[in-house]
Amino acid sequence: MLAAYCNQTATHQALTGSNNRDEPVYGPEHPIQCRKRRKTQEILTADRRRVTTEVLYHLTAPVTELPEGLCIQGVSQLAGGTVEACNDHRIAMAAAVAAGGCRGNVVVRGSECVNKSYPDFWRDLDGLKGAEA
Protein backbone atom coordinates (compact mmCIF):
# COMPACT_ATOMS: atom_id res chain seq x y z
CA MET A 1 0.00 0.00 0.00
CA LEU A 2 2.75 2.47 0.92
CA ALA A 3 4.76 1.61 -2.19
CA ALA A 4 1.66 2.14 -4.33
CA TYR A 5 1.19 5.61 -2.83
CA CYS A 6 4.83 6.51 -3.47
CA ASN A 7 4.42 5.36 -7.08
CA GLN A 8 1.22 7.40 -7.46
CA THR A 9 3.02 10.47 -6.16
CA ALA A 10 5.75 9.97 -8.75
CA THR A 11 3.08 9.49 -11.44
CA HIS A 12 1.37 12.71 -10.35
CA GLN A 13 4.65 14.58 -10.66
CA ALA A 14 5.20 13.12 -14.12
CA LEU A 15 1.72 14.18 -15.25
CA THR A 16 1.92 17.69 -13.83
CA GLY A 17 5.53 18.21 -14.84
CA SER A 18 8.40 19.19 -12.62
CA ASN A 19 11.93 20.37 -13.07
CA ASN A 20 14.95 18.82 -11.39
CA ARG A 21 14.32 20.96 -8.27
CA ASP A 22 10.85 19.39 -7.90
CA GLU A 23 9.15 22.68 -8.76
CA PRO A 24 6.07 22.73 -10.98
CA VAL A 25 6.50 23.46 -14.65
CA TYR A 26 3.54 25.32 -16.10
CA GLY A 27 2.47 25.16 -19.71
CA PRO A 28 -0.62 25.39 -21.90
CA GLU A 29 -3.44 23.15 -20.74
CA HIS A 30 -5.07 20.54 -22.91
CA PRO A 31 -8.51 19.09 -21.97
CA ILE A 32 -7.13 15.54 -21.87
CA GLN A 33 -4.31 16.62 -19.55
CA CYS A 34 -6.84 18.30 -17.24
CA ARG A 35 -8.92 15.12 -17.01
CA LYS A 36 -5.81 13.06 -16.30
CA ARG A 37 -4.78 15.46 -13.53
CA ARG A 38 -8.23 15.41 -11.93
CA LYS A 39 -8.31 11.60 -11.98
CA THR A 40 -4.76 11.43 -10.63
CA GLN A 41 -5.68 13.86 -7.85
CA GLU A 42 -8.66 11.68 -6.88
CA ILE A 43 -6.37 8.65 -6.68
CA LEU A 44 -3.83 10.61 -4.65
CA THR A 45 -6.47 11.79 -2.17
CA ALA A 46 -7.63 8.21 -1.54
CA ASP A 47 -4.04 7.00 -1.24
CA ARG A 48 -3.16 9.88 1.09
CA ARG A 49 -5.93 8.69 3.42
CA ARG A 50 -4.43 5.18 3.39
CA VAL A 51 -0.94 6.53 4.05
CA THR A 52 -2.26 8.73 6.87
CA THR A 53 -3.80 5.61 8.38
CA GLU A 54 -0.45 3.83 8.14
CA VAL A 55 1.40 6.79 9.68
CA LEU A 56 -0.98 6.88 12.63
CA TYR A 57 -0.77 3.10 12.98
CA HIS A 58 3.04 3.23 13.10
CA LEU A 59 2.81 5.86 15.82
CA THR A 60 0.47 3.44 17.70
CA ALA A 61 -2.75 5.43 17.28
CA PRO A 62 -5.91 3.30 17.25
CA VAL A 63 -7.11 4.17 13.74
CA THR A 64 -9.48 2.54 11.27
CA GLU A 65 -9.88 3.56 7.65
CA LEU A 66 -13.50 3.86 6.55
CA PRO A 67 -14.88 4.65 3.08
CA GLU A 68 -15.88 8.15 4.24
CA GLY A 69 -12.72 8.91 6.24
CA LEU A 70 -10.76 7.81 9.29
CA CYS A 71 -11.98 6.76 12.73
CA ILE A 72 -9.32 7.66 15.30
CA GLN A 73 -9.78 6.80 18.96
CA GLY A 74 -8.31 9.32 21.33
CA VAL A 75 -5.41 8.23 23.53
CA SER A 76 -3.43 10.19 26.09
CA GLN A 77 -0.11 9.65 24.27
CA LEU A 78 1.31 7.89 21.23
CA ALA A 79 4.41 5.71 21.39
CA GLY A 80 6.29 7.16 18.40
CA GLY A 81 7.95 5.27 15.57
CA THR A 82 9.26 5.53 12.02
CA VAL A 83 7.06 6.75 9.16
CA GLU A 84 7.53 7.23 5.43
CA ALA A 85 6.71 10.65 3.95
CA CYS A 86 6.47 9.23 0.39
CA ASN A 87 7.52 12.60 -1.04
CA ASP A 88 4.33 14.18 0.34
CA HIS A 89 4.99 17.31 2.38
CA ARG A 90 1.55 17.07 4.04
CA ILE A 91 2.31 13.59 5.38
CA ALA A 92 5.77 14.62 6.60
CA MET A 93 4.47 17.71 8.41
CA ALA A 94 1.53 15.84 9.94
CA ALA A 95 3.89 13.18 11.33
CA ALA A 96 6.20 15.86 12.70
CA VAL A 97 3.34 17.60 14.50
CA ALA A 98 2.08 14.25 15.82
CA ALA A 99 5.55 13.72 17.33
CA GLY A 100 4.63 16.35 19.91
CA GLY A 101 2.18 13.85 21.40
CA CYS A 102 4.52 10.86 21.43
CA ARG A 103 6.48 9.29 24.31
CA GLY A 104 9.30 8.23 22.03
CA ASN A 105 11.00 9.64 18.97
CA VAL A 106 9.39 9.95 15.57
CA VAL A 107 11.59 9.43 12.51
CA VAL A 108 10.18 10.84 9.25
CA ARG A 109 11.93 9.22 6.29
CA GLY A 110 12.01 11.53 3.29
CA SER A 111 11.46 14.59 5.47
CA GLU A 112 13.18 16.88 2.95
CA CYS A 113 9.98 16.87 0.86
CA VAL A 114 8.62 19.71 3.04
CA ASN A 115 11.05 22.06 1.29
CA LYS A 116 8.75 22.30 -1.72
CA SER A 117 6.01 24.07 0.25
CA TYR A 118 7.55 25.26 3.55
CA PRO A 119 11.36 25.37 3.45
CA ASP A 120 11.61 26.69 7.03
CA PHE A 121 9.21 24.13 8.51
CA TRP A 122 11.79 22.19 10.54
CA ARG A 123 13.38 25.37 11.90
CA ASP A 124 9.99 26.85 12.80
CA LEU A 125 8.81 23.60 14.40
CA ASP A 126 12.01 23.43 16.42
CA GLY A 127 11.35 26.99 17.58
CA LEU A 128 8.06 25.86 19.14
CA LYS A 129 9.76 23.58 21.65
CA GLY A 130 8.87 24.65 25.15
CA ALA A 131 6.28 27.18 23.94
CA GLU A 132 3.14 27.55 26.05
CA ALA A 133 -0.03 26.21 24.45
LUMMITOR-129707 format. One line per 8 residues: number of its first residue (from 0); for each residue x, y, z of N, C-alpha, C. Coordinates in steps of 0.2 Angstrom, whole numbers, plus 5000, padded with zeros to 4 digits. Example, Ala and Ser with C-alpha at 12.3 -4.5 7.8 and 13.67 -1.06 7.14 Angstrom:
<pts>
0 = 5066 4972 5039 5062 4978 5039 5066 4984 5039 ~ 5064 4989 5035 5068 4995 5036 5064 5000 5039
</pts>
This chain:
<pts>
0 = 5004 4994 5000 5000 5000 5000 5004 5006 5000 ~ 5009 5007 5004 5014 5012 5005 5018 5013 4998 ~ 5020 5008 4995 5024 5008 4989 5019 5011 4983 ~ 5013 5008 4983 5008 5011 4978 5007 5018 4979 ~ 5007 5021 4985 5006 5028 4986 5012 5032 4983 ~ 5018 5029 4985 5024 5033 4983 5024 5033 4975 ~ 5022 5027 4972 5022 5027 4965 5017 5032 4962 ~ 5011 5032 4965 5006 5037 4963 5009 5044 4963
8 = 5012 5046 4968 5015 5052 4969 5020 5054 4963 ~ 5024 5049 4962 5029 5050 4956 5025 5051 4950 ~ 5019 5047 4949 5015 5047 4943 5012 5054 4942 ~ 5010 5057 4948 5007 5064 4948 5012 5069 4946 ~ 5018 5068 4949 5023 5073 4947 5025 5072 4939 ~ 5025 5066 4937 5026 5066 4929 5020 5069 4925 ~ 5014 5068 4927 5009 5071 4924 5008 5078 4924 ~ 5010 5081 4930 5010 5088 4931 5016 5092 4928
16 = 5021 5088 4928 5028 5091 4926 5031 5094 4932 ~ 5038 5093 4932 5042 5096 4937 5049 5096 4934 ~ 5053 5101 4937 5060 5102 4935 5064 5098 4940 ~ 5070 5098 4939 5075 5094 4943 5075 5097 4950 ~ 5072 5102 4952 5072 5105 4959 5065 5103 4962 ~ 5061 5099 4958 5054 5097 4961 5049 5103 4961 ~ 5050 5108 4957 5046 5113 4956 5041 5112 4950 ~ 5035 5115 4951 5030 5114 4945 5033 5117 4939
24 = 5031 5114 4933 5033 5117 4927 5026 5119 4924 ~ 5024 5125 4922 5018 5127 4920 5018 5127 4912 ~ 5013 5125 4909 5012 5126 4901 5005 5126 4899 ~ 5004 5127 4893 4997 5127 4891 4993 5121 4892 ~ 4987 5121 4894 4983 5116 4896 4979 5113 4890 ~ 4978 5106 4890 4975 5103 4885 4969 5099 4889 ~ 4963 5099 4886 4957 5095 4890 4959 5088 4893 ~ 4963 5085 4889 4964 5078 4891 4969 5078 4897
32 = 4974 5082 4897 4978 5083 4902 4975 5085 4909 ~ 4970 5089 4908 4966 5092 4914 4962 5086 4917 ~ 4959 5081 4912 4955 5076 4915 4960 5071 4918 ~ 4966 5070 4915 4971 5065 4918 4973 5068 4925 ~ 4974 5074 4926 4976 5077 4932 4971 5076 4938 ~ 4964 5078 4936 4959 5077 4940 4958 5070 4943 ~ 4959 5065 4938 4958 5058 4940 4964 5056 4945 ~ 4970 5059 4943 4976 5057 4947 4975 5060 4954
40 = 4973 5066 4954 4972 5069 4961 4967 5065 4965 ~ 4961 5063 4962 4957 5058 4966 4960 5052 4968 ~ 4964 5049 4964 4968 5043 4967 4973 5045 4972 ~ 4976 5051 4972 4981 5053 4977 4977 5055 4983 ~ 4971 5057 4983 4968 5059 4989 4966 5053 4993 ~ 4963 5047 4989 4962 5041 4992 4968 5038 4995 ~ 4974 5038 4991 4980 5035 4994 4983 5039 5000 ~ 4982 5045 5000 4984 5049 5005 4981 5047 5012
48 = 4974 5046 5011 4970 5043 5017 4973 5037 5020 ~ 4975 5032 5015 4978 5026 5017 4985 5027 5020 ~ 4989 5031 5017 4995 5033 5020 4995 5036 5027 ~ 4990 5041 5028 4989 5044 5034 4987 5038 5039 ~ 4983 5034 5037 4981 5028 5042 4987 5024 5044 ~ 4992 5023 5039 4998 5019 5041 5002 5023 5045 ~ 5003 5030 5044 5007 5034 5048 5004 5034 5056 ~ 4998 5035 5056 4995 5034 5063 4996 5028 5066
56 = 4995 5022 5062 4996 5015 5065 5003 5015 5067 ~ 5008 5017 5064 5015 5016 5065 5017 5020 5072 ~ 5013 5025 5073 5014 5029 5079 5010 5027 5085 ~ 5006 5021 5084 5002 5017 5089 4996 5020 5090 ~ 4993 5024 5085 4986 5027 5086 4981 5022 5084 ~ 4976 5021 5088 4970 5016 5086 4966 5020 5081 ~ 4968 5018 5075 4964 5021 5069 4962 5016 5064 ~ 4956 5017 5061 4953 5013 5056 4951 5017 5050
64 = 4952 5014 5044 4951 5018 5038 4944 5016 5036 ~ 4939 5020 5035 4932 5019 5033 4932 5022 5026 ~ 4927 5020 5022 4926 5023 5015 4925 5031 5016 ~ 4922 5034 5021 4921 5041 5021 4926 5045 5025 ~ 4931 5041 5028 4936 5045 5031 4940 5040 5036 ~ 4943 5043 5041 4946 5039 5046 4942 5039 5053 ~ 4943 5034 5057 4940 5034 5064 4946 5033 5068 ~ 4948 5038 5072 4953 5038 5077 4951 5039 5084
72 = 4953 5034 5088 4951 5034 5095 4956 5038 5098 ~ 4954 5042 5103 4958 5047 5107 4962 5043 5112 ~ 4969 5044 5112 4973 5041 5118 4977 5047 5121 ~ 4979 5046 5127 4983 5051 5130 4990 5052 5127 ~ 4993 5047 5124 4999 5048 5121 5001 5043 5116 ~ 5004 5044 5111 5007 5039 5106 5014 5037 5108 ~ 5015 5031 5105 5022 5029 5107 5028 5032 5103 ~ 5026 5033 5097 5031 5036 5092 5033 5030 5087
80 = 5038 5031 5083 5040 5026 5078 5043 5030 5072 ~ 5043 5025 5066 5046 5028 5060 5041 5028 5055 ~ 5040 5033 5051 5035 5034 5046 5039 5036 5039 ~ 5035 5034 5034 5038 5036 5027 5034 5042 5025 ~ 5037 5047 5022 5034 5053 5020 5031 5052 5013 ~ 5034 5048 5009 5032 5046 5002 5032 5052 4998 ~ 5037 5057 4999 5038 5063 4995 5031 5067 4995 ~ 5028 5067 5001 5022 5071 5002 5023 5075 5008
88 = 5023 5082 5007 5025 5087 5012 5020 5087 5017 ~ 5013 5085 5015 5008 5085 5020 5009 5080 5025 ~ 5011 5074 5023 5012 5068 5027 5017 5069 5032 ~ 5023 5072 5029 5029 5073 5033 5027 5078 5039 ~ 5024 5083 5037 5022 5089 5042 5017 5086 5047 ~ 5013 5082 5045 5008 5079 5050 5011 5075 5055 ~ 5016 5070 5052 5019 5066 5057 5024 5070 5062 ~ 5027 5075 5059 5031 5079 5063 5027 5083 5069
96 = 5021 5085 5067 5017 5088 5073 5014 5083 5077 ~ 5013 5077 5075 5010 5071 5079 5016 5069 5084 ~ 5022 5070 5082 5028 5069 5087 5027 5072 5093 ~ 5024 5078 5093 5023 5082 5100 5019 5078 5105 ~ 5015 5073 5102 5011 5069 5107 5013 5062 5108 ~ 5020 5061 5107 5023 5054 5107 5027 5054 5113 ~ 5028 5048 5116 5032 5046 5122 5039 5046 5119 ~ 5040 5042 5113 5047 5041 5110 5048 5046 5104
104 = 5053 5044 5101 5055 5048 5095 5051 5046 5089 ~ 5050 5051 5084 5047 5050 5078 5052 5051 5072 ~ 5053 5046 5068 5058 5047 5063 5054 5048 5056 ~ 5055 5053 5052 5051 5054 5046 5056 5053 5041 ~ 5055 5047 5037 5060 5046 5031 5057 5050 5025 ~ 5062 5053 5022 5060 5058 5016 5058 5064 5019 ~ 5060 5067 5024 5057 5073 5027 5059 5079 5023 ~ 5064 5079 5019 5066 5084 5015 5060 5087 5010
112 = 5055 5083 5009 5050 5084 5004 5046 5091 5007 ~ 5047 5092 5013 5043 5099 5015 5046 5105 5012 ~ 5052 5104 5009 5055 5110 5006 5051 5113 5001 ~ 5047 5109 4997 5044 5111 4991 5038 5116 4993 ~ 5036 5116 4999 5030 5120 5001 5032 5125 5007 ~ 5036 5123 5012 5038 5126 5018 5045 5125 5020 ~ 5050 5128 5016 5057 5127 5017 5059 5128 5024 ~ 5056 5132 5028 5058 5133 5035 5054 5129 5040
120 = 5050 5124 5038 5046 5121 5043 5050 5118 5048 ~ 5055 5114 5047 5059 5111 5053 5062 5116 5058 ~ 5064 5122 5055 5067 5127 5059 5061 5130 5064 ~ 5056 5131 5060 5050 5134 5064 5047 5129 5069 ~ 5047 5123 5067 5044 5118 5072 5049 5117 5078 ~ 5055 5118 5077 5060 5117 5082 5059 5123 5087 ~ 5058 5129 5084 5057 5135 5088 5051 5135 5093 ~ 5046 5130 5091 5040 5129 5096 5042 5125 5102
128 = 5047 5122 5102 5049 5118 5108 5049 5122 5115 ~ 5045 5120 5119 5044 5123 5126 5039 5129 5126 ~ 5036 5130 5120 5031 5136 5120 5025 5134 5123 ~ 5022 5139 5127 5016 5138 5130 5010 5137 5125 ~ 5006 5132 5127 5000 5131 5122 4994 5136 5124
</pts>
